[in-house]
Amino acid sequence: MYLIPKKLDEEIAIVPKIPDNEKGLYAFQQENVFLLGNSNMQYVLQMDEHRGKISLLHWGDPVSTLNPLPYDWRVSGGDEYSSIYSDFPIYGDGDDREPALKLSSLTTGITSFDFKFKDSQVFDGKIGELPSGLPSTYTENDDEAKTLLLKLHDEDADLELRLYYTVFREFNVIARHTEIVNNGKEVISIERIASCSIDLPPSPHEEGYNFLQLQGAWAREAQEVWNKIDYGKYVVGDTEGSQVHRANPFVAITDGIVTEDTGTVRGFSLIYSGGFQSVLQVNQMGLLRINIGMHPDIFKWKLEPGEFFTSPESVAAYSSNGLGQMSRDYHRLYRTRLARGQWRDRLRPILLNTWEPFLFTFTHDSLVDLAKSAQGTGVELFVLDDGWFGARDSINAGLGDWYPNLKKLPKGLKGLAEDINSLGLDFGLWVEPESVNPDSDLYRAHPEWAVEVPGKAGVQMRNQLLLDLTNEEVQNHLISIMTELFSSANIVYVKWDHNRFISNPFSRTLPPDRQSEFCHRYMLGLYNIVRTLTSRFPQILFEGCAGGGGRFDPGMLAYMPQSWASDNTDVEERIKIQWGFSYVYPLSMLGAHISAVPNHQVERVTDWASRAAISHFGTFGYELNMLEFSEEDKKQAMVDSKVHLAIRHLVHHGDWYRLRSPYKSNWPGWMCVSPKGSDEAIVLTYQRLRHSRETTPSYLLKGLDKDKKYVVLEMPHARKKFTFGGDELMKRGLLTSFSHDFECHLFYICEVGKFTETNS
């Protein structure tokens, strides 16, 4: 293959004719071009009328004219053309790069299919929950978004490929997913199917393309990693199937020199909780392709005649104003149009969790004593963690037996909740429904429900096996037993944990030719369970967890509006973890608590003020034994709880700005600003290590109004009060003095005219 220039005619440029009443949001066809966009972003597709193929013409800032693509691929010795900027490349279609779709006919063995444009449709709003039960973004009113549906057809096999594109009025993102409909007579195997595929031209900047990924491990989640994109293929993903510590389902592509506030960024986030893959490939001509979707190594799907298949939804974000704008678009979208239910917009309670104080060893009376010790500290919610059920005295037994251990809890959960409520605290509970210990009543009654290959010992992790969520009987059991459990007491919070990934995938209820569907069917089963339970118990605040942040992804966050970010609560580790998650996820979704020292994971000792400061930037709480508190400790906790009560509206609903990176600076920091009016803000500054004869730089604040005057108070005691102009804070910055390692400071900022002493 080789490139040849196509003849250009100066008169063929298209001037987009966007109706005046639709300039803030539009999706329409003009000649052979499809245009989607809003005031800040434009996405344009071109249809080759000769071959019926769809190409990406433009994705970026809105432009006033659109010329067709100046180059085509020509197959040497032939007359056929295929675009170099394919919008959904298909295996066998004359493109040697990573395909977005690969099919094979189990009837004929054919692996090449010729999908040509057939029809298009534009409608207001978007599809909310996908037909297969997969989570997705949504709209509350049809005027919030417009959706373009392109239908392509393979005539020989009678297959229809449906490509969905949704553009939003308020968010600079495009939500995409894909469907395959088998209207023919052949049995089709789906070998891979991307949720989103984008072709980009060579970078116009000499710095070229770079990409950001969020690598991780248990207790070290969401680590920021950058790489330059050169010739070849880069794969970001994981095949663990139901838990993804190693890589978050997100990548971002930067073009040229990019900062938090300048430069071009394109983000790709997948609304899925299972194995995923992002492929970034630069071919010999310098063209960049990005695919994101389910990982093909653990996915294959048999599509019978009359059936259809839907991919997970992806969300592609565009920013010409740097990484910060991309993140804030993701934050606003996921906070308000991914999360659902009564708790979506509510401020989250301050909680005390029993895990670090007691582990598995407690009684009814010791739990009540711990709750009493929390009185006068500002705690609003008491959460009973692991060890309350079955024969659960360690990780070796009891998992799956969801009834209270009456030796520990003679009054049961109902009596315990009543005693906790009588102290003025709400009651919450930890569960891990997806797994089972072999030493449990459930496994002894139903060993066939566990994920094990017949005749072979199941692969245990933490002395537990997975339950087969592809089995509807297992799904119904978990829905029934959790419904009974959540109805048995006044439970207002549930922490849903998941502490192992999929291994030896096999279901006794799937036929041999569908065993390769196990991992995806597991996720569909899980989504069915959590969708049913969260709908059935709308008053309960559900928090996701998977050995910490192993399932901090948009799929679970669609049903559970917050997630535990990491089991590691050390200040130095947490600033990197929370920084990493900030690229995609809002603070209202991020669990952050004060824990004891030495820290349980790294055994570091840091001061209380710093542990409190970093925990304010999330769903605040405590993971320590308040029975050991002195009166001074209780007073300190009450001070910090009052601080959080005063600022949590900013943390949960404000705009998050990253100031200085913990990966590049000894003095990282970030801030949250009120979403409307810029009249309030909360700022975190941090020193990693103290060095001799070194001057601390100022922190250039963001998101304030340059024409306003602000009162700045250092928290929690507000002993220092200063007045600054917004322009000074953003141009000269805020100075902080530090005295020791791993030291945080917290500042509250309020517009002078709106500041009162009660604010502080």
N, C-alpha and C positions, 0 to 999 in steps of 0.2 A: 504493500500500500504506500501511497505517497500523497502529499498535499499539492493541490493545484489551486491557484486563485480563481475565484468565480468572477465573471465580468460584473462590474458594478455600474449601475445607472444612477446618476445624480438625482433623478426624479422619483426613485422608488422608496425614499425614506418615508416612514410612516409617522405622522404626527398624531399621538394619542388623543382621541376626542373623548375626554372624560366629562360626563355631564356635570354641570356646576353643582348640582345637589348631591353628587356622589364623590366629590374630590377627596373627602376625608376617608372614604372607604369605597372600593370599587372592584368588580370582577366582571369582565365582559370580553367578547370577541370582536376584533376589528380586522377585516380581511382574513389572512391566515395566521393571525397573531392573537394570543390570549393574554390579557392583562389583568393582574391582580395587584392591589396595593392600598396604601393609606397615605397620609400626609408626609410620612417620612421614609417609606420603603416601597419599592416597586419590584414585582416579579413578573417576568414576561416569557412566554413560551411561543415558539414558532412551529407551525405545522408544515411539513414538506408535502405539498399537494400531490407531487409525483409519486412518492413512496409511502405516504401516509404515516411518517414518523414524526415524533415530537422531540423538539430540541429546546434547551434553555438558551434564551437570547440575552436576558439581563436579569441580575438580582443585585440590587443596590439602591442608591439614592434615586428618586424619581428623575427622569430625563424628559426633555421636550420633543426629541425626535428619536426614532428607532429605525436603524438600517438593518436589513437582514444580515445573517452571518456571512462574512466575506470568504470563508473557506469551506470546502467539503472534502470528505474522504472520497477518493476514487479507487476502486479495486483495479489493480494493474491488469490491463488487457480487457477490461469490461466497461460497461456503460452505466452500471448502477452506482448510486451515491448513498452514503450514510453519514449523518451529521457527526462532527467531532464533539459536539456538545449534547450528547444524548441525555434526555431527562430521566429515562428509566431504561437503561441498557439491558438487553436480553441475550442470554447465552446463545451462541450460534448465529447471531445477527450481523456478523462481519466486523465485530469489534473485539479486539484481543485483550481488552482490559477487564477488570473485575466486573462481572455482571450483577445487576440488581435482582434479576430473576433467572432461575434455572429450573427447567421442567424436563421431565422425560415421560414418554408414553409407556405404561406397563403393558399396553396392548400391542403396540407396533415396535417399540424400542426406540422410536424417534426422539432426538434430544434438541432438534432445531425447530423453532416455531416463528412464524412471521405475523406479528401483531401489527395491524394497521389501524389508523384512526378511523373511528366509525361515527361517533356522536359526542356531543358535549351538552352539559347542563349547568346552569348557574342558579343557586338558590340562596336565600337569606338565611343567616344563622349557620349552624353546623350540626352534624351528627354528634349527639352527646356520647352515651355509652355505645360502643361499637356492637354490631349484631352478635358477635361471638361471645360477648360478655367481658371483653377487655376494657380496662379503664381508659379514659381519655379526658381531654379538656372539654369544656362545654360553654354554652352561652345561656344567660337568663332571659335575654330578649333577642329576637331575630335581627334587630338592627345593629347588634354588636359586631357582626361578622358576616362575611360572604364566602360561599364555598363554590369552587369550580370542580366539576366532575368530568373527567375525560374517559371515554370508553374506547378501548382498542380491541380489535377482534382478529383471532386467527381462524380463517375460513375453513381450512382443512380439518382441524380438530374441533371446531365450533367452541372455542374457548374465548371468554371475555375477560379482559384486563381492565379493572376500574382504578383510576388514579384520582384520589381526593386531595384537594388543596384548599385550606381555609385560611383566610387572612382576616385579622382583627382590626377594629378601629383604634383601639387604645394600646395595642401591643405590637411591636415591630417583629412579629414572628409569623411563620407559616406552619400550620399543623397539617401533617400529611399521613395518610395510610393507604394501603393497597388491598385490593380484593381480586381474587381469581374465581370465576364462575365457570363451571363445567357444564355447558349445554349440549355437549356431544355424547358420543357412545363409547369413547375410550376411557380407560382408567389412567389417571395422570398422577405422577409422583412429583410433588413440589420439593426440589432439592435445596433451594434457598430462595428467600423472598425478602428483599429489603423494605423497610418502611419509608426510607427516603434515600434518594440518590441525586447527587449534584455534580455537574461537570463545570470546572472553572478554567479559564484560560491561564496561560503563564502569567505570573505576577508582573504588573507593570512597574514594580519597584525593585531596585537592585538588591534590597534586603531579602526579597522573596517571601515565601510562605513559611510560617512556623505553626506548630500545633501544640495545644495544651491538653493534657489528660490528667485525671485524678487517680493516681495509683494508691495502693494501700495494703494493709494487712490488719489482722485483729490488733486493736489498741494503737493503730497508726493509720487511721483511715484518711482518705481524700488528700493525699500528698500532691502538691502542685509539681508537675513535671513538664518541661518544655523540650521540644525537639525541632530542629530545622527539617523541612520537608525537601528532600533531594530525590533524585531518580530512584525508583524502586517502590516497594510496597510496605506500608506500616500498618500493623494490626493492633488495635486496642480492644480488649474484650476478655471474656472469661467463660469457661465451660462448666463451672460448678453447679449451674442449673437452678439453684434456688437461693443462693447467697453469694454476694459479689463484693467481698472485702477487697479483692485485688484490683478492681477497676470499677469506677462508677460509670453508668451508661451515659457518658457525655464526652464530647471533644469540642474544642474551639479552634478555628483556623484564623490566624492573623495574617494580614497582608501589609508588608512594609514595616515601618517603625510604628509600633503600637504601644500606647500607655493606657492608664486607667481612663483617661479623658480624651484621647485622640487616636485616630487611626481606624482602619476597617477590620471588623471582627465578624465572623460567622460561627454561631454556635449550633451544636446538634445534640439534642437530648432525646432519649428514648423512654417512653412511658411503659416500662416493662420491668419485672422483678426477677427474670430468669437469665439464662445464658445469653449474652449479646455479643455483637461484634461491630466495631467501626473499622472500616478499611479506607486508608488514604493511599492513593496510588498515583505516582507521576510516571507517565510513559515516556518513550524515547523522543516525543515531540514536545515535552514539557507541560503537557496538559494534566491537570489535577482532578481526580475523581474522589468523591467522598460517598461511601455507602454506610448506612447504619441500620441494623435490624437484628433479628434473632441469629444466634451463632449457628452456622450451618453444620458444624461438627456434631452437634447434639440435636439436630432438627431434620426431620423428613416427614412429609405428610402425604397420605394417600387420598386422592380426590376422586371420588366415584362420580359417574354421570348424575347430574342433578344437584350436586353439592357445590358449596362455595367455601372459600377460606379467606379470612381477614387477618392482615398483619397487625401488630401493635402500632400505635400512633407515635410519630416522632414530632418534635417541635424544633424547627430551625429558626434561629434568631439572627437578625442582622443589625449591626451598629456601625455607623460611621463616626461615632464619638467614643471609641475605645471600649475597653473591657467593662468598665463600670456601667455604661448604658445597657450593654447586653445583659449583665447580671440583673439590673433593676427591672428590665422587661420580663425576664424569667421569674423574678420574685413576685411581681404584681400579678402575672398570669397564674402562677402556681398557687399563690395564696388565695386568689379570689375566683379562679375559673378552673382549678384542678381539685383542690380541697372542697369537700362537700359537708352539708349537714349543719346542725345547730352550733357546733364548735368552730366552724370555719372562721368567723369574725370575732369570736369571744376571746377575752383576755384569759390566759391560762393560769391556773392556780399554782401557788407555791406549795411544793410537796416535800414530804419526808419519806424516804424509802428505807425499808428495814434490812436490805441485803448486807450492807457493810456493818451495821451494828450486830446482827445476829447470825448471818448465813442461814443454816438450817435449824439452829438450836434456839428455840423459844417456846414460850407457853402463852396462854391467853393473858395471864396476869402480867408477864413481862412485856407483852405488846402494849397492853393498856398503860403500863408504867412508862414506856417509851413515848406513847402519845401524850401522857400527862407532862412529860418533860419538855414536849414541844410547845406547850402552852406558854404564851408570853414571848415566843420567838417569831411570830408572824406566819407560821406554817398554817396552810388552809386545808391540806389534803394529806392523809396518812395512807401510805401504800404498803400492803403486805406482799413481799416478794416471795421467792421460791421457798418450798419446804412446808407448806400448809396442808398438803393433800396426800392421800394414800399412805404408803409406807415410805414417805419421802424424807429420809434423814441424811441423804447424800445424793450425788448425781447417779448413783448405781441402781436406784429402784423407785418405783411409784409413778414415773412419768406415764401419763395416759389415764390414771385413776382420778378423775376430777370430782372427788368428794372430800370433805374436810377430814383431817386426822383428828379424831375426837380425843385422843390422848393429849394432844397439844391444845386443841380447841374444844373443850367440853361443851361450850355453848354454841358450837358451830360458827359458820361465817355470819349468820344472821345476828347471833348474840354478840359477837365481836364487833360487828358494824354498829350495832345499837350502842354499845359501850363507847366506841370511838366517837360516834355522833353526839353522845351526851356530853362530850368534852368540847364540842363546838367544831369538830373536824369532820370533813368528808372522808369517805372510805374508798380505797382502790385496791386492785388485785393484779397479781402477775400470773400469766398462763403461758404455756408452751404447747399448743394443741397439735402441732404437726408431727411430733415425734412420740416415741414410746420406748420405755425400758423393757427388755426381755423379762426382767423381774418386775412384773406388774400384772394385775388382774386382767387388764385389757388384752395384753399379749397372750396370756394363758387362755383366754376365751376366744381370741381371734388372731392367731398367729398369721393367718392368710392375709390379714390387713397390712402387715408390715412389708416394706420394700426389700425383698430377698429373692434371689434366683433359686428356684426349687432344686434341692439337692446340694446346695452350697450354703455355707454359713454367711449370714448377712454381715456387711461391713459396718461395724459399730464405731461411732464417734461419741465421746463423752458417755460411753456405755449405753447408747441409744440407737434406735433404728428410726427411719422415716416411716410415717404412715402413707399408704398409697392413696394420694388425693386424686388420682385418675379414676378411682373406684367410686361410683355414686353412692354406694352403701356407706363407705367411709365418710364421704362428705356429709351425708344425711345424719350419720351418727354424731359427728363433731358439731353440726348445727344444732342438733337436739340437745346434746349434753351441755354445750355452752349456753344455750337458751335457758336450760334449767338452772345452770350455775349463776348466770347473770341475773336471773329472777329471784334467786334464793336469799338475797340480802340487798341492802341499800348501797349498791355499787355504782359509783359515778365515774370511775376511771378504770381502764384495763390496759396493762402493759402486755402486748402480744410479742413474745420472744420466739426466736428460731435459731438454734445453736449448732446446726450442721448443714452441710450441703448434700446434693444428690450424688449417690454413688451406686454402683451396680443397678442401674435403672431397669426395672422389670415389673410388669403388672400381671397378676394372674387373670385379670379380667380383659386384657387386650389380646387379640389374636396375633400370631407371629408377624404378619405383615403390617402390623401397626405398633409394634414395640418401639420403633424409632420415633414415635410421636409422644413417648412417655413424658419427656421433660416439659414440653409445651402443654400437654394435657394436665400435668401437675399444676402448672401456673393457672390454667383455666379453672381447675378445681379449687385452688386456693382463693382466687378472686370470687368465685361463686360463694364460698363460705364467708369471707369477710364482707362482701357486699350484702349478703343476707343478714348477718349479725349487726352490722353497723346501721342498717335500715331498721331492723327490729328494735334496736336499743339506741335511738337517736340522742338520748340524754347522757349517754356514756361518752366520755372523752377517751378515745382509743389512741394509744401511742405504740408505734412500731419499734421493733428492736430485733437484731439478729447478731447475737454476740457482739453487741455494740452497734456500729454503723454498717454492718454487712448487708443490710437491705434498705439503705437510705436512698431510695429511688422514687421517681414519680409514680410508678405503678401502685405501690403500697400507700404513698402519700395521698393518692386520690380518695382513699377510704379512711385512712388514719391521719389526721391533719398535723401530727407531729411525730418525730422519731428520735430515738436515743442515738446521739451522734457517735459516741465511743465509750467503751468501758474505761478508757484512760481519761482521768479528769485532772491530770497534772497540768499546771499553768503553761509551761513551756511546750508541752505536746499539744495542748488544746488550742493554742493560738494558731498553730499550723493546721490542725484539723478543721477548726471553724472557719479559718480563712479559705481553705480549699472548698468546703461545702458552699461558701458564700458565692462562688461563681455561678451557681444554679439555684440554690434553695434559700428561701426567706428565713429570717430568724424565728418567725412564729412556728416553724416546723422543726427547729433544732433544739434538742434536749441538752441542757447544760446545768450541772449541779456542783455545789461545793462539797468536797469530800475530805476525809481525814488525811493527815500526814503522819509519818512518811507515806507518800502515794503508793497505792497497792501495786501499780504496774512498774514504775521506775524507781520507787523508794526515794524520790526527791522530796525535800522539805521546802515548802514555799509558804509565805505568810498568808494569813487569813484574808487581808484586804485584797491581795492580788487574786486569790482564788474566788473571792466574791465578785470582783470587778469583771473578770472574764465570763463568769457564770451569768451575769446580768444579761449578756447578749445571747439569749435563748429562752427556753421555758425553764425558769429558775427553780431550784430546789436544793435539797440537802441529802447527802449520802454519808451520814456519819452518826455516831452514837451520842445522842443528846443526853442520855442518862449520865454521861461522864462530864457534862457541862458544869462549869462553875457559874455563879451568878453573873460574873463579868462576861463569860461566854454567851450566856443567854441574852444579855443586853446587847452584845455585839451582833448576834444573829437578828435580833429585833430591829436594830438600826439598818442592817442590810436588807431585811425583808421590807421595811418601810421605803427604802430607796427603790427597790424593785417595784413596789406597788405604785410609786410615783412616776416611774419611767417606763413601765411595761407597755403602755400605749404606743410609745415611740418604738420600742423594740419589736412589737408584734405588727404594727401597722405602718411604721416609718420607712423611709428610703435609706438603704445601707450603702455607705461609701467606704471603700478601702483607701487608706491613706498611705501607709508605708508597709512594705511586705516583710514578713518574718523570714522569707527566703533570701532577701537581699540586704536587709538592714538589721542593725543591732537594736533599733528602736522602732518596731512596727506599731501600727495603730489603725483604728477604724472608727466610724461614727454612724449614728442613725439620726435622720432629720425628719421632722414632721412632714407628712406627705403633701400638705396644702398650707401655703403661707410661710413656710420656712421660719416659723416663730419659735421652735424649740429644737434642741438637739442634745444628744448624749455622746460623749467622746471617750474612747479608751486609748491610753498611751501605755507603752510597755518597754522596759529595758531588759534585754536578755542577759547580758553579762556586763558587769562594771569594769571599766578599764581606767588606768591612771592617766591623768592629763589628757582627757578627751572631753570635748564639748558636745553636749546633746543638741542636735539640730531641732529646729522648730517644726511643728506639724502644720502643714498648710491644709486648713479645713475646707470642706466642700459643701455645696448644696444650700448655703446660706444666702441671704439677700444682701448684696453689697451696700445697699442704701439704708439698711437698718442698723440700730445700735443694740448690742447684746450684753446682758449680764452673764458672766462666767463664774461658776462656783465649783470648787474642788470638793468632790463627794468622798465619803458619805456625810461628813460633819459640816460641810459648807462653811468652814472657818475662814477660807480665803475667797473674797469676792472682788471681781474686776469688771470693768466695762470696756468693751471693744466695739469698733465699727465692724460690720460684716466684711467690708473690703479689707480691713487690716487682718482679720482672722484668716481670710483666704489668700491674701497676698504676702503678708509678713509671717503669719502663722501664730500658733499657740506654743508657748515654751513650757517645758516640764523639767523639773529637777528630780533626779533619781539618786538613791544612796546605796542600793545593793542589787544583787543579781535577782532576776525573775520578778521584777517589781512592776506592778500595774498601778495606774492612776485613772480615776474616773472623773469626768467633768460634765456638769449640767450647764446648758446654755439656753437662755431665754431672752426673747425680745424685751427691751427695756419697758415699753409701755404695757406689757402683759405680765411682767414679773411682780410677784408679791412674796412676802416672807413665807406664806403657806406653800408656795411652789418648792421652796428649799427644804 
